Amino acid sequence: MKKIKILTITLAVIAITMVAFFGVYTQVQNRMENQVKDYTETMDLEGSRNITLTVNEESTTTIKDAEGKVIEEELTDEQITEKGYTKEEIPNNKEEVKNVENYEASKKVIENRLKKLGVGDYIIKLDKQTGDITIELPENDHTDSIISNVKTTGKFEILDSETNEVLMDNRDVKTAKVMYGSGNNNGTASTGTSVYLDIEFNKEGKRKLEEISNQYVKVEETTTDENTNNENAENTEDTKKETEKKITMKIDDETIMSTSFEEPVKIGRLQLSVGSSATDSKTLQGYVEQATSMATVLDTGNMPVKYDLEQNQYVLSDFTANEMEMGIYVVLAIIVIGVIVLGIKYRVLGVLGTISLIGFISIFMLVIRYANVALSIEGLLGMVIAFVLDYLLISKLLAKEDQKLEVYKEFFVKIIPIVIIAITFCFMGWTPISSFGMVMFWGIVLMAIYNSIVTNSLLKINEGKDK
């Protein structure tokens, strides 16, 4: 019975180790994908993307009719003259806009967008003379999408589809977020997940939205057609026709949608469907990214200055792949030597200690991933220190297996300074140091919980076997 218990724990540790080091792969369409979350790495490990935003110096050509209404269709100079329209060259950034106050406000909007998108490790600088903004971002699968959000001006407008009169803008938006729901695809039995952009308006925006939704609503008109067949007989036929005034939603002058309202909106919020109901995870992720981009732009406001993406350059990590491999081999060699020492010194107990140590390392690697700890070089050092501390704790437990409670008390009292340092570092603004602190914090928490459950259980089972 004791052997079965030890074997069960051993198999569990092996399974967790396989997941931590090799992952879990499932088939998605025609490819195999690892379902285990990848590590979040900082710029010193993953590499970085350096981008430069410069103040736009171009102008936009605007065509207007005699009443001042903007004409959106493309026309030649001859057609403009023939129709009596006028053409204006309007600077994208007027001279009064290009000042330090607006440059700093634009930088603040970008910072808010980066935070909302979950980018914790970034460097942003502003040249107050030229207005240029340089940003250094971590290189990963989301970097291109993040850059797309960063360079967007974010001008949000709801306009009359016919006159282009601005009915609402960024000043009316309180917040925006992504929401999910379930629904059928085209009335079939297949149910997927739908993605919505939820826009909540402030007090003034709520009033405007109710007023607009009353005005821009579908109206059903009934007309009567009279057909005279002879002098004495007259047939009449009623026909129903839907007429509607539409509004157009735009972000940076690009149309999101044109629609009318089914009924007045009194709750001060709009839910816009993004894409269609989806069951495929890749398609759904695309809809989510699209909705997240719009929500981020709406929630952080528009930049007072229009920028161009001047530079978009990938910078290699200072820590090369060969150096990373060498570091891994060194750590593995140290672990192997430590395991051999346990086996020689404690024999059977050493084997149990090895099982416990490997289990701790594997679970710790998973915890780091799912706790979204950004790994830096300092964070990797923290992982190694956590491994060493756990090794020392296990060694003490094996040496004094009949005094486990005293060992725990003595060990954790000694590392109190390390705990204090780790917690302090967690709140540091500098990413390398906070990475080290977060790694150490989770390592010590896991060490206390894991060893009190797994290592304790193995030693108790062994005690029972000896008796």
C-alpha positions, 0 to 999 in steps of 0.5 A: 500500500505504501509503495502504491502511494509513493508510485502515485505521487511519483507518476503525478510528478512525472506528469506535471514535469512533462507538462511543464517542460514539453507542454500539452498539444492538441490539434487545431484545424491542420496544426498542433498547438501547445495549450500550455501558456508560454512565458512572459519575457521582458525586453532583455530576454525576448528582444524589443521593438523600437518605434518612432512617432513623428508629428504629421506635416501633411494636409487633407484635401476636402471637397465641399458643396455650396452649402459647406457639406463635405463631399466624400466621393472622389472627383477630378478638378474638372468635375469639382468646377463643373458642380460648383464645389470648392476644394480646400487643403486642411493641415492634419495638425494646425500650427496652434496644435503643435505645442508642448502641452499637446505633445505631452497629452498625446504621450499620456494617451499612449501610456494609458493605451499601453497600460490598458493593453497589459504592456508592463515593460516599456520605455517612452520618451518625448522630444519636446522640441519636435514632438517626436515620441520614441517607444521601446516595447517587448517583442512578442506575438502582440507587438504589431497589434499594440503598435497599431493601437499606439499610432492611432489618433483615436478620433471617435465620431457619430455623424449624420450619414447624409449631412456629415454633421457631428452628433457625438464625439470622444467627449461623450464617451465614459468607458468602453469594454469588450463583452461576450455572449452566445448566439446561433449562427444564422438561425442554425442549431450551431451555437458559438461565441459572439463578441461585442464592443460595449460603449458607455456614455457619460451624462451628456452623452446619454442625453445626446444618445437618447435624442439621436436614437429618437430621431434616427429610427426606422419609420414604417410609412403607409401609402395608398395607390388608387387604380381606376379600372372603369368609371364606376369602380375604383381599386385602392391598395395600401403599400408599406415602406420602411424609411430610415435616417442613418448615423455613421460611426467613425474612428479616425475618419474610417467608418465602423458602421452605418445604422439606424435605431430600432427603438430609443436608447435610454440606458446610455450605452451601445453594444456593437457586434464585432464579426459574427458568432464564432466557434473557431478559437482563431476566428474568435481571437481575431474578433476579440483583438479587433474589439479590444483595439476599438475599446482601448482607443475609445477608453483612452481618448484621442490624441490632440496631435496626429502622428506618423509611424516613422520607424519600426525596428526590431532590436535583438536581445543582449542575451543570445540564444547560445548564452540562454542554452548555456545557462540552462545547461549549467542550472541542469548540471547543478540540479543533477549534482544536487540530486546525486548528493541527496541519493548518496547521502540519504539513499531511499530518503534521497530518492523521495527528496529528488521526486519532491524537488523535481515536482517543485521545479515543474510546478514553479515553472507553471506558476510563473507562466500563469501568474503572468510574471514578466521574466527578466534576467534578474527573474531567472536568477530569482528562479535559480535562488528559489530552486536552491532554497527548496533544495536546502529545505528538502535536505534539512527535512531529510536530515531531521525527518522526525523534527519536520515542524522545527525544520519548517519554523527554523527555515522560514524564520531565517528567510524572513529578510528574503521575503521582505526584500521580495515583497518590496521588489514586487512594487518597484517600478523598474521591471527587472527588479519587480520581476525578481521580486515577483519570482521570489514571492511566488517561489517562497509561497509555493515552497511553503505550501508544496513542501507541507503537502507533498514532501511531508506526505512522502516522508510520512509514507516512508515512516509508515513503511519503516515501521 
